[in-house]
Amino acid sequence: MIDNPEDLKEKALANKPGLRRQYVNIPVGDEEYGFRISGIGAKAIKLEKYVKYDEIFEALEAGNENGLEAMVKQIIEDYEEENEEEAE
């Protein structure tokens, strides 16, 4: 068993091509979603999931109001662009 970040990084980098074809299933609300390992670097592992606009509304219409689709929709609805002055 790997018990430190350095060894984990070394194994991930050594197995980069194979790991990039793997998926990680993550539960969100009542559903489980598959995220693809899309990047393996020296500092982090990148997970990626495409959420189609149609899937967002299909999930909501099916009653999944606490899943990933609902979260993404809420983020988009609530987003307001920051003023440049506020960001500084």
PDB file with one MODEL, atoms N, CA, C and O in Angstrom:
MODEL        1
ATOM      1  N   MET A   1       0.844  -1.177   0.000  1.00  0.00           N
ATOM      2  CA  MET A   1       0.000   0.000   0.000  1.00  0.00           C
ATOM      3  C   MET A   1       0.891   1.242   0.000  1.00  0.00           C
ATOM      4  O   MET A   1       1.887   1.307   0.721  1.00  0.00           O
ATOM      5  N   ILE A   2       0.525   2.203  -0.802  1.00  0.00           N
ATOM      6  CA  ILE A   2       1.265   3.467  -0.882  1.00  0.00           C
ATOM      7  C   ILE A   2       0.849   4.326   0.301  1.00  0.00           C
ATOM      8  O   ILE A   2      -0.339   4.518   0.557  1.00  0.00           O
ATOM      9  N   ASP A   3       1.847   4.844   1.023  1.00  0.00           N
ATOM     10  CA  ASP A   3       1.530   5.599   2.238  1.00  0.00           C
ATOM     11  C   ASP A   3       2.100   7.010   2.269  1.00  0.00           C
ATOM     12  O   ASP A   3       2.191   7.621   3.333  1.00  0.00           O
ATOM     13  N   ASN A   4       2.489   7.535   1.088  1.00  0.00           N
ATOM     14  CA  ASN A   4       2.968   8.923   1.064  1.00  0.00           C
ATOM     15  C   ASN A   4       2.766   9.518  -0.333  1.00  0.00           C
ATOM     16  O   ASN A   4       2.716   8.792  -1.326  1.00  0.00           O
ATOM     17  N   PRO A   5       2.649  10.847  -0.395  1.00  0.00           N
ATOM     18  CA  PRO A   5       2.359  11.518  -1.673  1.00  0.00           C
ATOM     19  C   PRO A   5       3.417  11.292  -2.751  1.00  0.00           C
ATOM     20  O   PRO A   5       3.075  11.163  -3.927  1.00  0.00           O
ATOM     21  N   GLU A   6       4.669  11.243  -2.381  1.00  0.00           N
ATOM     22  CA  GLU A   6       5.740  11.103  -3.373  1.00  0.00           C
ATOM     23  C   GLU A   6       5.656   9.762  -4.101  1.00  0.00           C
ATOM     24  O   GLU A   6       5.779   9.713  -5.325  1.00  0.00           O
ATOM     25  N   ASP A   7       5.448   8.679  -3.360  1.00  0.00           N
ATOM     26  CA  ASP A   7       5.319   7.363  -3.984  1.00  0.00           C
ATOM     27  C   ASP A   7       4.062   7.276  -4.852  1.00  0.00           C
ATOM     28  O   ASP A   7       4.077   6.658  -5.916  1.00  0.00           O
ATOM     29  N   LEU A   8       2.982   7.895  -4.393  1.00  0.00           N
ATOM     30  CA  LEU A   8       1.743   7.912  -5.175  1.00  0.00           C
ATOM     31  C   LEU A   8       1.961   8.644  -6.496  1.00  0.00           C
ATOM     32  O   LEU A   8       1.528   8.180  -7.551  1.00  0.00           O
ATOM     33  N   LYS A   9       2.636   9.794  -6.429  1.00  0.00           N
ATOM     34  CA  LYS A   9       2.936  10.573  -7.637  1.00  0.00           C
ATOM     35  C   LYS A   9       3.804   9.764  -8.592  1.00  0.00           C
ATOM     36  O   LYS A   9       3.536   9.734  -9.793  1.00  0.00           O
ATOM     37  N   GLU A  10       4.838   9.111  -8.077  1.00  0.00           N
ATOM     38  CA  GLU A  10       5.732   8.328  -8.932  1.00  0.00           C
ATOM     39  C   GLU A  10       4.980   7.210  -9.649  1.00  0.00           C
ATOM     40  O   GLU A  10       5.191   6.978 -10.840  1.00  0.00           O
ATOM     41  N   LYS A  11       4.101   6.519  -8.919  1.00  0.00           N
ATOM     42  CA  LYS A  11       3.341   5.438  -9.551  1.00  0.00           C
ATOM     43  C   LYS A  11       2.364   6.001 -10.581  1.00  0.00           C
ATOM     44  O   LYS A  11       2.210   5.430 -11.660  1.00  0.00           O
ATOM     45  N   ALA A  12       1.703   7.114 -10.260  1.00  0.00           N
ATOM     46  CA  ALA A  12       0.764   7.727 -11.205  1.00  0.00           C
ATOM     47  C   ALA A  12       1.483   8.148 -12.480  1.00  0.00           C
ATOM     48  O   ALA A  12       0.997   7.885 -13.580  1.00  0.00           O
ATOM     49  N   LEU A  13       2.626   8.795 -12.345  1.00  0.00           N
ATOM     50  CA  LEU A  13       3.369   9.243 -13.524  1.00  0.00           C
ATOM     51  C   LEU A  13       3.891   8.061 -14.338  1.00  0.00           C
ATOM     52  O   LEU A  13       3.913   8.117 -15.568  1.00  0.00           O
ATOM     53  N   ALA A  14       4.311   6.996 -13.663  1.00  0.00           N
ATOM     54  CA  ALA A  14       4.819   5.816 -14.355  1.00  0.00           C
ATOM     55  C   ALA A  14       3.711   5.092 -15.126  1.00  0.00           C
ATOM     56  O   ALA A  14       3.981   4.421 -16.122  1.00  0.00           O
ATOM     57  N   ASN A  15       2.483   5.229 -14.672  1.00  0.00           N
ATOM     58  CA  ASN A  15       1.348   4.534 -15.291  1.00  0.00           C
ATOM     59  C   ASN A  15       0.370   5.486 -15.966  1.00  0.00           C
ATOM     60  O   ASN A  15      -0.804   5.164 -16.145  1.00  0.00           O
ATOM     61  N   LYS A  16       0.861   6.647 -16.334  1.00  0.00           N
ATOM     62  CA  LYS A  16       0.029   7.717 -16.891  1.00  0.00           C
ATOM     63  C   LYS A  16      -0.859   7.267 -18.062  1.00  0.00           C
ATOM     64  O   LYS A  16      -2.059   7.539 -18.028  1.00  0.00           O
ATOM     65  N   PRO A  17      -0.335   6.600 -19.085  1.00  0.00           N
ATOM     66  CA  PRO A  17      -1.194   6.235 -20.222  1.00  0.00           C
ATOM     67  C   PRO A  17      -2.382   5.350 -19.824  1.00  0.00           C
ATOM     68  O   PRO A  17      -3.502   5.573 -20.285  1.00  0.00           O
ATOM     69  N   GLY A  18      -2.148   4.372 -18.991  1.00  0.00           N
ATOM     70  CA  GLY A  18      -3.227   3.478 -18.569  1.00  0.00           C
ATOM     71  C   GLY A  18      -4.207   4.148 -17.632  1.00  0.00           C
ATOM     72  O   GLY A  18      -5.413   3.921 -17.727  1.00  0.00           O
ATOM     73  N   LEU A  19      -3.710   4.961 -16.740  1.00  0.00           N
ATOM     74  CA  LEU A  19      -4.584   5.644 -15.785  1.00  0.00           C
ATOM     75  C   LEU A  19      -5.500   6.647 -16.472  1.00  0.00           C
ATOM     76  O   LEU A  19      -6.615   6.886 -16.008  1.00  0.00           O
ATOM     77  N   ARG A  20      -5.044   7.233 -17.563  1.00  0.00           N
ATOM     78  CA  ARG A  20      -5.865   8.223 -18.273  1.00  0.00           C
ATOM     79  C   ARG A  20      -7.083   7.591 -18.940  1.00  0.00           C
ATOM     80  O   ARG A  20      -7.954   8.310 -19.429  1.00  0.00           O
ATOM     81  N   ARG A  21      -7.160   6.275 -18.968  1.00  0.00           N
ATOM     82  CA  ARG A  21      -8.335   5.580 -19.513  1.00  0.00           C
ATOM     83  C   ARG A  21      -9.290   5.128 -18.405  1.00  0.00           C
ATOM     84  O   ARG A  21     -10.313   4.502 -18.682  1.00  0.00           O
ATOM     85  N   GLN A  22      -8.961   5.439 -17.177  1.00  0.00           N
ATOM     86  CA  GLN A  22      -9.764   4.995 -16.035  1.00  0.00           C
ATOM     87  C   GLN A  22     -10.820   6.026 -15.650  1.00  0.00           C
ATOM     88  O   GLN A  22     -10.701   7.210 -15.965  1.00  0.00           O
ATOM     89  N   TYR A  23     -11.841   5.554 -14.971  1.00  0.00           N
ATOM     90  CA  TYR A  23     -12.916   6.410 -14.465  1.00  0.00           C
ATOM     91  C   TYR A  23     -12.995   6.280 -12.953  1.00  0.00           C
ATOM     92  O   TYR A  23     -12.664   5.240 -12.385  1.00  0.00           O
ATOM     93  N   VAL A  24     -13.436   7.344 -12.320  1.00  0.00           N
ATOM     94  CA  VAL A  24     -13.668   7.367 -10.881  1.00  0.00           C
ATOM     95  C   VAL A  24     -15.155   7.617 -10.695  1.00  0.00           C
ATOM     96  O   VAL A  24     -15.682   8.607 -11.204  1.00  0.00           O
ATOM     97  N   ASN A  25     -15.832   6.749  -9.984  1.00  0.00           N
ATOM     98  CA  ASN A  25     -17.257   6.943  -9.707  1.00  0.00           C
ATOM     99  C   ASN A  25     -17.408   7.687  -8.393  1.00  0.00           C
ATOM    100  O   ASN A  25     -16.902   7.254  -7.357  1.00  0.00           O
ATOM    101  N   ILE A  26     -18.113   8.814  -8.446  1.00  0.00           N
ATOM    102  CA  ILE A  26     -18.289   9.677  -7.279  1.00  0.00           C
ATOM    103  C   ILE A  26     -19.781   9.872  -7.037  1.00  0.00           C
ATOM    104  O   ILE A  26     -20.505  10.318  -7.927  1.00  0.00           O
ATOM    105  N   PRO A  27     -20.245   9.536  -5.820  1.00  0.00           N
ATOM    106  CA  PRO A  27     -21.658   9.772  -5.520  1.00  0.00           C
ATOM    107  C   PRO A  27     -21.924  11.254  -5.268  1.00  0.00           C
ATOM    108  O   PRO A  27     -21.188  11.919  -4.538  1.00  0.00           O
ATOM    109  N   VAL A  28     -22.986  11.752  -5.884  1.00  0.00           N
ATOM    110  CA  VAL A  28     -23.448  13.127  -5.670  1.00  0.00           C
ATOM    111  C   VAL A  28     -24.956  13.036  -5.503  1.00  0.00           C
ATOM    112  O   VAL A  28     -25.658  12.607  -6.419  1.00  0.00           O
ATOM    113  N   GLY A  29     -25.456  13.434  -4.347  1.00  0.00           N
ATOM    114  CA  GLY A  29     -26.882  13.281  -4.089  1.00  0.00           C
ATOM    115  C   GLY A  29     -27.240  11.806  -4.096  1.00  0.00           C
ATOM    116  O   GLY A  29     -26.589  11.000  -3.430  1.00  0.00           O
ATOM    117  N   ASP A  30     -28.274  11.451  -4.846  1.00  0.00           N
ATOM    118  CA  ASP A  30     -28.739  10.062  -4.919  1.00  0.00           C
ATOM    119  C   ASP A  30     -28.137   9.298  -6.093  1.00  0.00           C
ATOM    120  O   ASP A  30     -28.417   8.111  -6.260  1.00  0.00           O
ATOM    121  N   GLU A  31     -27.332   9.944  -6.892  1.00  0.00           N
ATOM    122  CA  GLU A  31     -26.763   9.330  -8.095  1.00  0.00           C
ATOM    123  C   GLU A  31     -25.253   9.154  -7.950  1.00  0.00           C
ATOM    124  O   GLU A  31     -24.618   9.752  -7.080  1.00  0.00           O
ATOM    125  N   GLU A  32     -24.698   8.318  -8.825  1.00  0.00           N
ATOM    126  CA  GLU A  32     -23.250   8.144  -8.902  1.00  0.00           C
ATOM    127  C   GLU A  32     -22.817   8.556 -10.307  1.00  0.00           C
ATOM    128  O   GLU A  32     -23.436   8.161 -11.295  1.00  0.00           O
ATOM    129  N   TYR A  33     -21.759   9.348 -10.389  1.00  0.00           N
ATOM    130  CA  TYR A  33     -21.307   9.895 -11.664  1.00  0.00           C
ATOM    131  C   TYR A  33     -19.885   9.426 -11.950  1.00  0.00           C
ATOM    132  O   TYR A  33     -19.045   9.367 -11.052  1.00  0.00           O
ATOM    133  N   GLY A  34     -19.628   9.092 -13.218  1.00  0.00           N
ATOM    134  CA  GLY A  34     -18.298   8.671 -13.633  1.00  0.00           C
ATOM    135  C   GLY A  34     -17.484   9.855 -14.123  1.00  0.00           C
ATOM    136  O   GLY A  34     -17.871  10.538 -15.072  1.00  0.00           O
ATOM    137  N   PHE A  35     -16.355  10.091 -13.471  1.00  0.00           N
ATOM    138  CA  PHE A  35     -15.425  11.137 -13.875  1.00  0.00           C
ATOM    139  C   PHE A  35     -14.205  10.460 -14.483  1.00  0.00           C
ATOM    140  O   PHE A  35     -13.669   9.510 -13.913  1.00  0.00           O
ATOM    141  N   ARG A  36     -13.771  10.941 -15.630  1.00  0.00           N
ATOM    142  CA  ARG A  36     -12.600  10.386 -16.306  1.00  0.00           C
ATOM    143  C   ARG A  36     -11.338  11.026 -15.742  1.00  0.00           C
ATOM    144  O   ARG A  36     -11.308  12.230 -15.489  1.00  0.00           O
ATOM    145  N   ILE A  37     -10.305  10.226 -15.546  1.00  0.00           N
ATOM    146  CA  ILE A  37      -9.002  10.778 -15.185  1.00  0.00           C
ATOM    147  C   ILE A  37      -8.424  11.335 -16.482  1.00  0.00           C
ATOM    148  O   ILE A  37      -8.005  10.574 -17.354  1.00  0.00           O
ATOM    149  N   SER A  38      -8.401  12.655 -16.610  1.00  0.00           N
ATOM    150  CA  SER A  38      -7.999  13.273 -17.874  1.00  0.00           C
ATOM    151  C   SER A  38      -6.609  13.881 -17.827  1.00  0.00           C
ATOM    152  O   SER A  38      -6.083  14.305 -18.856  1.00  0.00           O
ATOM    153  N   GLY A  39      -6.018  13.928 -16.666  1.00  0.00           N
ATOM    154  CA  GLY A  39      -4.679  14.489 -16.572  1.00  0.00           C
ATOM    155  C   GLY A  39      -3.949  13.972 -15.352  1.00  0.00           C
ATOM    156  O   GLY A  39      -4.529  13.816 -14.278  1.00  0.00           O
ATOM    157  N   ILE A  40      -2.668  13.710 -15.537  1.00  0.00           N
ATOM    158  CA  ILE A  40      -1.818  13.284 -14.430  1.00  0.00           C
ATOM    159  C   ILE A  40      -0.548  14.102 -14.528  1.00  0.00           C
ATOM    160  O   ILE A  40       0.223  13.970 -15.479  1.00  0.00           O
ATOM    161  N   GLY A  41      -0.341  14.943 -13.539  1.00  0.00           N
ATOM    162  CA  GLY A  41       0.827  15.809 -13.541  1.00  0.00           C
ATOM    163  C   GLY A  41       1.672  15.612 -12.301  1.00  0.00           C
ATOM    164  O   GLY A  41       1.413  14.721 -11.492  1.00  0.00           O
ATOM    165  N   ALA A  42       2.678  16.447 -12.158  1.00  0.00           N
ATOM    166  CA  ALA A  42       3.597  16.350 -11.033  1.00  0.00           C
ATOM    167  C   ALA A  42       2.960  16.788  -9.718  1.00  0.00           C
ATOM    168  O   ALA A  42       3.425  16.401  -8.646  1.00  0.00           O
ATOM    169  N   LYS A  43       1.896  17.595  -9.792  1.00  0.00           N
ATOM    170  CA  LYS A  43       1.284  18.110  -8.562  1.00  0.00           C
ATOM    171  C   LYS A  43      -0.127  17.603  -8.313  1.00  0.00           C
ATOM    172  O   LYS A  43      -0.587  17.609  -7.172  1.00  0.00           O
ATOM    173  N   ALA A  44      -0.823  17.164  -9.354  1.00  0.00           N
ATOM    174  CA  ALA A  44      -2.234  16.822  -9.172  1.00  0.00           C
ATOM    175  C   ALA A  44      -2.736  15.870 -10.248  1.00  0.00           C
ATOM    176  O   ALA A  44      -2.097  15.660 -11.279  1.00  0.00           O
ATOM    177  N   ILE A  45      -3.901  15.306  -9.970  1.00  0.00           N
ATOM    178  CA  ILE A  45      -4.629  14.465 -10.913  1.00  0.00           C
ATOM    179  C   ILE A  45      -5.892  15.228 -11.291  1.00  0.00           C
ATOM    180  O   ILE A  45      -6.595  15.740 -10.420  1.00  0.00           O
ATOM    181  N   LYS A  46      -6.181  15.304 -12.579  1.00  0.00           N
ATOM    182  CA  LYS A  46      -7.347  16.048 -13.056  1.00  0.00           C
ATOM    183  C   LYS A  46      -8.468  15.073 -13.396  1.00  0.00           C
ATOM    184  O   LYS A  46      -8.272  14.116 -14.146  1.00  0.00           O
ATOM    185  N   LEU A  47      -9.646  15.330 -12.832  1.00  0.00           N
ATOM    186  CA  LEU A  47     -10.836  14.553 -13.148  1.00  0.00           C
ATOM    187  C   LEU A  47     -11.738  15.400 -14.026  1.00  0.00           C
ATOM    188  O   LEU A  47     -11.807  16.618 -13.862  1.00  0.00           O
ATOM    189  N   GLU A  48     -12.433  14.755 -14.964  1.00  0.00           N
ATOM    190  CA  GLU A  48     -13.243  15.507 -15.921  1.00  0.00           C
ATOM    191  C   GLU A  48     -14.587  14.814 -16.131  1.00  0.00           C
ATOM    192  O   GLU A  48     -14.676  13.587 -16.175  1.00  0.00           O
ATOM    193  N   LYS A  49     -15.621  15.628 -16.258  1.00  0.00           N
ATOM    194  CA  LYS A  49     -16.972  15.117 -16.510  1.00  0.00           C
ATOM    195  C   LYS A  49     -17.703  16.122 -17.377  1.00  0.00           C
ATOM    196  O   LYS A  49     -17.791  17.298 -17.027  1.00  0.00           O
ATOM    197  N   TYR A  50     -18.223  15.675 -18.491  1.00  0.00           N
ATOM    198  CA  TYR A  50     -19.051  16.531 -19.334  1.00  0.00           C
ATOM    199  C   TYR A  50     -20.496  16.392 -18.876  1.00  0.00           C
ATOM    200  O   TYR A  50     -20.988  15.285 -18.662  1.00  0.00           O
ATOM    201  N   VAL A  51     -21.165  17.525 -18.728  1.00  0.00           N
ATOM    202  CA  VAL A  51     -22.583  17.539 -18.370  1.00  0.00           C
ATOM    203  C   VAL A  51     -23.304  18.283 -19.486  1.00  0.00           C
ATOM    204  O   VAL A  51     -23.137  19.492 -19.647  1.00  0.00           O
ATOM    205  N   LYS A  52     -24.096  17.563 -20.244  1.00  0.00           N
ATOM    206  CA  LYS A  52     -24.804  18.170 -21.371  1.00  0.00           C
ATOM    207  C   LYS A  52     -26.016  18.945 -20.869  1.00  0.00           C
ATOM    208  O   LYS A  52     -26.653  18.564 -19.887  1.00  0.00           O
ATOM    209  N   TYR A  53     -26.319  20.029 -21.556  1.00  0.00           N
ATOM    210  CA  TYR A  53     -27.454  20.872 -21.167  1.00  0.00           C
ATOM    211  C   TYR A  53     -28.753  20.071 -21.138  1.00  0.00           C
ATOM    212  O   TYR A  53     -29.556  20.221 -20.217  1.00  0.00           O
ATOM    213  N   ASP A  54     -28.961  19.219 -22.145  1.00  0.00           N
ATOM    214  CA  ASP A  54     -30.174  18.398 -22.173  1.00  0.00           C
ATOM    215  C   ASP A  54     -30.242  17.467 -20.964  1.00  0.00           C
ATOM    216  O   ASP A  54     -31.313  17.259 -20.394  1.00  0.00           O
ATOM    217  N   GLU A  55     -29.084  16.903 -20.573  1.00  0.00           N
ATOM    218  CA  GLU A  55     -29.042  16.003 -19.417  1.00  0.00           C
ATOM    219  C   GLU A  55     -29.429  16.726 -18.129  1.00  0.00           C
ATOM    220  O   GLU A  55     -30.034  16.134 -17.236  1.00  0.00           O
ATOM    221  N   ILE A  56     -29.080  18.000 -18.039  1.00  0.00           N
ATOM    222  CA  ILE A  56     -29.431  18.782 -16.850  1.00  0.00           C
ATOM    223  C   ILE A  56     -30.948  18.804 -16.688  1.00  0.00           C
ATOM    224  O   ILE A  56     -31.465  18.521 -15.608  1.00  0.00           O
ATOM    225  N   PHE A  57     -31.653  19.139 -17.758  1.00  0.00           N
ATOM    226  CA  PHE A  57     -33.108  19.245 -17.668  1.00  0.00           C
ATOM    227  C   PHE A  57     -33.784  17.882 -17.588  1.00  0.00           C
ATOM    228  O   PHE A  57     -34.817  17.743 -16.933  1.00  0.00           O
ATOM    229  N   GLU A  58     -33.215  16.877 -18.245  1.00  0.00           N
ATOM    230  CA  GLU A  58     -33.770  15.524 -18.137  1.00  0.00           C
ATOM    231  C   GLU A  58     -33.690  15.024 -16.698  1.00  0.00           C
ATOM    232  O   GLU A  58     -34.637  14.416 -16.197  1.00  0.00           O
ATOM    233  N   ALA A  59     -32.572  15.276 -16.037  1.00  0.00           N
ATOM    234  CA  ALA A  59     -32.404  14.844 -14.645  1.00  0.00           C
ATOM    235  C   ALA A  59     -33.382  15.569 -13.731  1.00  0.00           C
ATOM    236  O   ALA A  59     -33.987  14.956 -12.851  1.00  0.00           O
ATOM    237  N   LEU A  60     -33.536  16.863 -13.939  1.00  0.00           N
ATOM    238  CA  LEU A  60     -34.462  17.634 -13.109  1.00  0.00           C
ATOM    239  C   LEU A  60     -35.909  17.187 -13.334  1.00  0.00           C
ATOM    240  O   LEU A  60     -36.680  17.070 -12.382  1.00  0.00           O
ATOM    241  N   GLU A  61     -36.272  16.938 -14.586  1.00  0.00           N
ATOM    242  CA  GLU A  61     -37.628  16.474 -14.892  1.00  0.00           C
ATOM    243  C   GLU A  61     -37.893  15.091 -14.308  1.00  0.00           C
ATOM    244  O   GLU A  61     -39.036  14.750 -14.005  1.00  0.00           O
ATOM    245  N   ALA A  62     -36.832  14.293 -14.149  1.00  0.00           N
ATOM    246  CA  ALA A  62     -36.963  12.958 -13.562  1.00  0.00           C
ATOM    247  C   ALA A  62     -36.983  13.014 -12.035  1.00  0.00           C
ATOM    248  O   ALA A  62     -37.108  11.981 -11.378  1.00  0.00           O
ATOM    249  N   GLY A  63     -36.860  14.212 -11.473  1.00  0.00           N
ATOM    250  CA  GLY A  63     -36.940  14.373 -10.023  1.00  0.00           C
ATOM    251  C   GLY A  63     -35.613  14.385  -9.294  1.00  0.00           C
ATOM    252  O   GLY A  63     -35.588  14.408  -8.063  1.00  0.00           O
ATOM    253  N   ASN A  64     -34.515  14.370 -10.022  1.00  0.00           N
ATOM    254  CA  ASN A  64     -33.196  14.391  -9.383  1.00  0.00           C
ATOM    255  C   ASN A  64     -32.803  15.842  -9.106  1.00  0.00           C
ATOM    256  O   ASN A  64     -32.091  16.466  -9.893  1.00  0.00           O
ATOM    257  N   GLU A  65     -33.271  16.360  -7.991  1.00  0.00           N
ATOM    258  CA  GLU A  65     -33.047  17.765  -7.662  1.00  0.00           C
ATOM    259  C   GLU A  65     -31.822  18.008  -6.788  1.00  0.00           C
ATOM    260  O   GLU A  65     -31.514  19.156  -6.470  1.00  0.00           O
ATOM    261  N   ASN A  66     -31.119  16.945  -6.394  1.00  0.00           N
ATOM    262  CA  ASN A  66     -29.923  17.143  -5.580  1.00  0.00           C
ATOM    263  C   ASN A  66     -28.689  16.492  -6.207  1.00  0.00           C
ATOM    264  O   ASN A  66     -27.711  16.207  -5.517  1.00  0.00           O
ATOM    265  N   GLY A  67     -28.744  16.263  -7.511  1.00  0.00           N
ATOM    266  CA  GLY A  67     -27.628  15.651  -8.215  1.00  0.00           C
ATOM    267  C   GLY A  67     -26.690  16.686  -8.820  1.00  0.00           C
ATOM    268  O   GLY A  67     -26.868  17.891  -8.646  1.00  0.00           O
ATOM    269  N   LEU A  68     -25.709  16.194  -9.519  1.00  0.00           N
ATOM    270  CA  LEU A  68     -24.702  17.043 -10.152  1.00  0.00           C
ATOM    271  C   LEU A  68     -25.329  18.006 -11.151  1.00  0.00           C
ATOM    272  O   LEU A  68     -24.934  19.169 -11.231  1.00  0.00           O
ATOM    273  N   GLU A  69     -26.300  17.526 -11.908  1.00  0.00           N
ATOM    274  CA  GLU A  69     -26.936  18.381 -12.908  1.00  0.00           C
ATOM    275  C   GLU A  69     -27.588  19.594 -12.257  1.00  0.00           C
ATOM    276  O   GLU A  69     -27.457  20.714 -12.750  1.00  0.00           O
ATOM    277  N   ALA A  70     -28.292  19.369 -11.148  1.00  0.00           N
ATOM    278  CA  ALA A  70     -28.946  20.472 -10.438  1.00  0.00           C
ATOM    279  C   ALA A  70     -27.915  21.451  -9.891  1.00  0.00           C
ATOM    280  O   ALA A  70     -28.136  22.662  -9.904  1.00  0.00           O
ATOM    281  N   MET A  71     -26.789  20.929  -9.411  1.00  0.00           N
ATOM    282  CA  MET A  71     -25.729  21.803  -8.889  1.00  0.00           C
ATOM    283  C   MET A  71     -25.143  22.678  -9.991  1.00  0.00           C
ATOM    284  O   MET A  71     -24.930  23.875  -9.796  1.00  0.00           O
ATOM    285  N   VAL A  72     -24.886  22.076 -11.147  1.00  0.00           N
ATOM    286  CA  VAL A  72     -24.320  22.829 -12.269  1.00  0.00           C
ATOM    287  C   VAL A  72     -25.303  23.904 -12.721  1.00  0.00           C
ATOM    288  O   VAL A  72     -24.905  25.041 -12.975  1.00  0.00           O
ATOM    289  N   LYS A  73     -26.573  23.554 -12.823  1.00  0.00           N
ATOM    290  CA  LYS A  73     -27.600  24.525 -13.222  1.00  0.00           C
ATOM    291  C   LYS A  73     -27.647  25.682 -12.231  1.00  0.00           C
ATOM    292  O   LYS A  73     -27.738  26.841 -12.637  1.00  0.00           O
ATOM    293  N   GLN A  74     -27.585  25.384 -10.945  1.00  0.00           N
ATOM    294  CA  GLN A  74     -27.651  26.425  -9.923  1.00  0.00           C
ATOM    295  C   GLN A  74     -26.437  27.351  -9.996  1.00  0.00           C
ATOM    296  O   GLN A  74     -26.576  28.564  -9.840  1.00  0.00           O
ATOM    297  N   ILE A  75     -25.264  26.798 -10.229  1.00  0.00           N
ATOM    298  CA  ILE A  75     -24.050  27.622 -10.362  1.00  0.00           C
ATOM    299  C   ILE A  75     -24.203  28.594 -11.526  1.00  0.00           C
ATOM    300  O   ILE A  75     -23.881  29.775 -11.402  1.00  0.00           O
ATOM    301  N   ILE A  76     -24.696  28.093 -12.655  1.00  0.00           N
ATOM    302  CA  ILE A  76     -24.876  28.945 -13.835  1.00  0.00           C
ATOM    303  C   ILE A  76     -25.917  30.020 -13.562  1.00  0.00           C
ATOM    304  O   ILE A  76     -25.712  31.186 -13.901  1.00  0.00           O
ATOM    305  N   GLU A  77     -27.033  29.636 -12.951  1.00  0.00           N
ATOM    306  CA  GLU A  77     -28.096  30.604 -12.665  1.00  0.00           C
ATOM    307  C   GLU A  77     -27.638  31.693 -11.698  1.00  0.00           C
ATOM    308  O   GLU A  77     -28.010  32.856 -11.854  1.00  0.00           O
ATOM    309  N   ASP A  78     -26.839  31.327 -10.710  1.00  0.00           N
ATOM    310  CA  ASP A  78     -26.418  32.272  -9.670  1.00  0.00           C
ATOM    311  C   ASP A  78     -25.201  33.109 -10.048  1.00  0.00           C
ATOM    312  O   ASP A  78     -24.875  34.075  -9.358  1.00  0.00           O
ATOM    313  N   TYR A  79     -24.531  32.749 -11.132  1.00  0.00           N
ATOM    314  CA  TYR A  79     -23.275  33.416 -11.471  1.00  0.00           C
ATOM    315  C   TYR A  79     -23.499  34.865 -11.881  1.00  0.00           C
ATOM    316  O   TYR A  79     -24.378  35.178 -12.684  1.00  0.00           O
ATOM    317  N   GLU A  80     -22.690  35.726 -11.313  1.00  0.00           N
ATOM    318  CA  GLU A  80     -22.645  37.131 -11.710  1.00  0.00           C
ATOM    319  C   GLU A  80     -21.184  37.492 -11.894  1.00  0.00           C
ATOM    320  O   GLU A  80     -20.357  37.236 -11.018  1.00  0.00           O
ATOM    321  N   GLU A  81     -20.870  38.085 -13.027  1.00  0.00           N
ATOM    322  CA  GLU A  81     -19.490  38.440 -13.322  1.00  0.00           C
ATOM    323  C   GLU A  81     -19.015  39.518 -12.359  1.00  0.00           C
ATOM    324  O   GLU A  81     -19.725  40.486 -12.084  1.00  0.00           O
ATOM    325  N   GLU A  82     -17.796  39.331 -11.851  1.00  0.00           N
ATOM    326  CA  GLU A  82     -17.222  40.313 -10.932  1.00  0.00           C
ATOM    327  C   GLU A  82     -16.733  41.528 -11.695  1.00  0.00           C
ATOM    328  O   GLU A  82     -16.250  41.416 -12.822  1.00  0.00           O
ATOM    329  N   ASN A  83     -16.861  42.687 -11.073  1.00  0.00           N
ATOM    330  CA  ASN A  83     -16.252  43.891 -11.636  1.00  0.00           C
ATOM    331  C   ASN A  83     -14.747  43.763 -11.487  1.00  0.00           C
ATOM    332  O   ASN A  83     -14.270  43.135 -10.543  1.00  0.00           O
ATOM    333  N   GLU A  84     -13.991  44.354 -12.411  1.00  0.00           N
ATOM    334  CA  GLU A  84     -12.539  44.294 -12.315  1.00  0.00           C
ATOM    335  C   GLU A  84     -12.053  44.960 -11.035  1.00  0.00           C
ATOM    336  O   GLU A  84     -11.075  44.510 -10.439  1.00  0.00           O
ATOM    337  N   GLU A  85     -12.721  46.022 -10.604  1.00  0.00           N
ATOM    338  CA  GLU A  85     -12.328  46.724  -9.388  1.00  0.00           C
ATOM    339  C   GLU A  85     -12.529  45.844  -8.160  1.00  0.00           C
ATOM    340  O   GLU A  85     -11.707  45.871  -7.244  1.00  0.00           O
ATOM    341  N   GLU A  86     -13.609  45.064  -8.125  1.00  0.00           N
ATOM    342  CA  GLU A  86     -13.880  44.186  -6.996  1.00  0.00           C
ATOM    343  C   GLU A  86     -12.876  43.049  -6.933  1.00  0.00           C
ATOM    344  O   GLU A  86     -12.515  42.609  -5.842  1.00  0.00           O
ATOM    345  N   ALA A  87     -12.420  42.566  -8.078  1.00  0.00           N
ATOM    346  CA  ALA A  87     -11.501  41.436  -8.121  1.00  0.00           C
ATOM    347  C   ALA A  87     -10.112  41.800  -7.624  1.00  0.00           C
ATOM    348  O   ALA A  87      -9.364  40.921  -7.196  1.00  0.00           O
ATOM    349  N   GLU A  88      -9.756  43.065  -7.670  1.00  0.00           N
ATOM    350  CA  GLU A  88      -8.410  43.468  -7.263  1.00  0.00           C
ATOM    351  C   GLU A  88      -8.281  43.589  -5.819  1.00  0.00           C
ATOM    352  O   GLU A  88      -7.206  43.921  -5.320  1.00  0.00           O
TER     353      GLU A  88
ENDMDL
END
